[in-house]
Amino acid sequence: MEQKLGLVLSGGGARAAYQVGVLRAIAELIPRHAHNPFHIICGTSAGALNAATLAVNAGNFRKGVQYLTNIWKGFQVGDIYRSDPVGVFNNSARWLAGLVLGAMGINKLSRVSLLDNAPLVDLLNKTLPCEKIQESIDAGLLYALSITASGYGSGQSVTFYQGMSDIQPWQRARRLGTPAKIDAMHLLASSAIPFIFPAVHINREYFGDGSMRQIAPISSALHLGASRVLIIGLGQGGPDRPRHMQMGEYPSLAHIAGHALNSIFLDSMEVDLERLRRINRTVSMMPEDIRQAVSLRHVDVLLIEPSQPIDGIAERYAHRLPWTIRLLLRGVGAMRRSGANLVSYLLFDKGFCRALIELGYQDALKRKEEILAFLDHEQEVRAADNLPQ
């Protein structure tokens, strides 16, 4: 059976700039004109935007990564959500009105959210030709792309996938995979951070950020046939980060919101990785005939995640937010140190994004040999550089 390499890009708002840095390093490690090395690409939330861009540009991996790098390095908050005074005021007024009317049992307002992501809608429509995803599949450059979103009606984690015809839909507890022609609406749905960005209507249901209720973020790649999976995570950063910190004051609303977003975006990946590694250990102790009887197989996994706390980096760049957004966030305590976690998800600023790209790039280069061995490109790279075998 053909071994398929999967790439999993998790969610995290502006934190996803880190993924671009890792991808940039990988693009430099493999031959210059190599096509996409990943047979299966799975994206969730902001990671879905990166995943779709790679799928569209599967014919030249380095070109696709460079395109991503240029976009993220030039980001301004206004490219993702409205930060002008009129836009912020109108959306905040709708938010408050929605809360008041909801308390009165009146539901007259639609698309109530803290921020208006209309600029992101325009950006995707202008820069991401999703029709090229099928071209990449037809050309044999990509086996499958998947985008995960969370259904507000069904409560299920739904993975929309586009790929080869032999892929079968799946259904498990609270999660399912269904074929779709992926477009900008799927990406917007997957990246609709709860409360902050509006839900998106697809087919018969409204969907929000794919990281919600995604109890097994690696499973989509496995259902699509991946035998090896590279995961670019967006965790807390640093192995020595203290697990217990003394707090002298009651947590602010921003602190609580950042904690909640961390539980949505980060915790499920850690739990799923732990489960997968435990299964791998169990499988390694099984005779081959028993493995086949119980349909279990070993899955090689390589995780790359930040070596530094991202919220600490966000704290240094928080002042670069537009004054309207700073004013909005100051009311919930997000401009204090304890609110840096929340800010890190919304800080689509080129300075912050460039810092994360550089961090991802350096983290990946430090693991060059490990990455090359995992991608199985060592021989090609040596040949390209005329190095001795």
Phi, psi and omega in degrees: 000138181294134177278125182249132180264127180252152176236127178245120180248109184279177185263169178160027178058227183296342178299338183295351173300330178301321180300323181296321178296318178296315180297324178298319178295317179298318180298328179280339182276336180260165182308146189305315186259019181294144175280178181309122182279353185258120179291326185231128180237124182239126181233146177224139179058227179297333176296337177293324178295317178293319181297314181296323179296319177296321180294319179296325183254034185296340181291335179215100186300315182297321179296317179297318179293321178296322177298314177299316181299315181298320180294309183293325180290339181257006186299141166234154181307320182295348176282342185250315179214156183293131178236002178288153184306317181295313181298315181294317181296312182299317181290322178295321178296319178295321179300310181295318179298321178298319178296315182294311181295324178297320178295333179271001180082016181250126181239075185262342185261139175249162178053045177278121178206161182295322183235153180259112183266027178305322177300324178294322177302313179297318182299315181294318180295329183274328192248348187236094179284089186296342179295341180283349177300315180293326177298319178295322179291314181297329181279357180079014181272347183210133178274319180196148171239137176230145178230127183253135177225164182249124182279122181288332180279310184277337184075013182261152170272113186253123176259111174274125181233149175230122184190199181298154187292343183276358180285132181259139174299160178221160176214127177229184180299117176063016178208147179209159176241131183223139180291148181199156170268101190291133178220190184299329181295323177295322180291319179295319179297314183296330184258014181277084181305129185303139182073330187271315179244151184289150175291160184237135181270121177230127184058249184246015188216153173268139182237149176233192187310132185294342180286340177292133176060018177271084188283344181221074186295341180274341189297329181300316179298322181289319177298328180279355173111009181290136176255343174224141185225124171262125181246126173254101183270170181230041186293188187296330176094128174086124181289340185261012180297128183296140180272340179232121181236136181286134178240125181265353182223160180296138182297138178287167177300322179294321178298315179295318179296318178297321177296318179295318179295322176300319180294328179285314189271331192249320191295318185296327178295316180298317181293317181294322177297316179298319179295317181296319180293326177293319177296319178301318179295321179295316181297322182296339181264359182267143170295155185301320182295325178288322177304313182293325182293325182261005177057044176248144178217155177282136179237116177287134182229136173234121180253129173240124180217166187302139177271353179230151178294124182291327180295330176294322176292319180299324180300325181288336184250002184301329182294347181276353174297146175304149185300329179295318180287322176300318179297317180296317183282333181298328181296336179254008176084015184285342182271002173268167183303321182292345180261006184297331178300312179298316180300323184298335180278339186250356189275070178278067180243140186298328179294312178296315181296319179295323178296320179288322177299316179295320178298314179298320180297313181291321178299320180290319180298327178295341181244033185307307184296321180295319180292316180298318179296322181291320179283344181063040179250008185303315183296320181294320181293318179296320179295318181295325182267004181057039179268153179292146180288000000 
